[in-house]
Amino acid sequence: MRRQLVGLPSNWLEPVKERLAELQVAASAWDTQAAPAPEWLSRVTSESQTRLKLCTFDDDEGVARIYDMHARFTPGAGRVHFRMDRGNGRLTIGYIGEKLGI
């Protein structure tokens, strides 16, 4: 993750910071007993079935996992890919950068 953040173009630093802050706020307010997902503060969608193979990244323990949700940021086609852990009320980031597969 650190390499991804360090490698971001400078014009993406503020949009990424804003998107990550929005995801944090949404996750913090998530009532996992009442809703399957947080109430997003920006456009968040799941990845299509045909593109899921692009969304597999190693987690902190080195286990390959699918990060099937993404939030967008601009300029360009920036993405923050993450997975939801409803049991713990957490979001885990797997990728920050250019739209995958382009």
N, C-alpha and C positions, 0 to 999 in steps of 0.2 A: 504494500500500500504506500509506503514511504516513497518508493521510486516513482509511483504513479503521480503522487502529489508534487514531488520535486520537478517532474518532467512536464507539468502543465504549462501551457502558454500563459504569460503574465495577464492577458486579458480574460482568462478564465478563473483567476484566483478569487475574485470577489463573487462572481456567480456561483462557484462551487461552495464557497463559504456560506452564502445565503441558502443554497439548496440543502446543505448539510444541517444548518441551523433549523430550517423548516422541518426536516425529517426528525430531528431531535425533539422539537416541540410536539410534533404529531405523536411520536412514540411515547413521550412522557405523559400525554393526556389519554393514551389508549386504554380503554376499559376492555380488557381481553375477555371478560365474561359476557359482555354485551355486544361486542362487534368482532367480526373475523379479521378486520384490519383497522388501522387508525383512520381518523378523518384527515385526509391529506390537505396540505396548505398550498399545494401546487399540483400540476398534472403528474400523476403517477399511474403507471399501467404495468400489467404483467407482460412478459415477453411472449411472442407467439410460439406455438408448439414447434414450428419449423425452425425457429431461431434459438431454441433452448440449448442446443449443442454448443453455441457460441458463448454461453453464459456460465460455464463451469470454471471455477477458480479454486485454488487451494485456500482453505481457511488458516487461521493462526496455528493450528496443530498439523498442518500439511495434508488435511483431508480434502479431497476434491468434492465440492458442493455446487449445486446449481443456485445461482443468484438470479431468480426469475422475475424480480420486480425492478423497475427502473423509473427514475425521475430525470427529466430533461433540464439542460441549461444551455444558454446561448452566450456569445455568438457561436454560430455553427451548430453542429449536431452533437453536443456534449451529453454524456449520460453518467448517472450514478446508479450502478447496479447493486442491489441489496437483496437480502432474504429476510423474511419475517419469522420471528420465533414467538408465536402466540403464547406458548407455555410460560415464557419469561418476560413477555411484553417488550421484546427488544427487536431492533433492526440491526442486521450485520452487513456492513459494506464489503463488497467483493471487488469492485472495479470503479474507477473514476477516469473518464477520458472520452475519446472520440467514440461515436456510435460504432458498435462492433460489426465487423463484416463489410465495411465499406472501403 
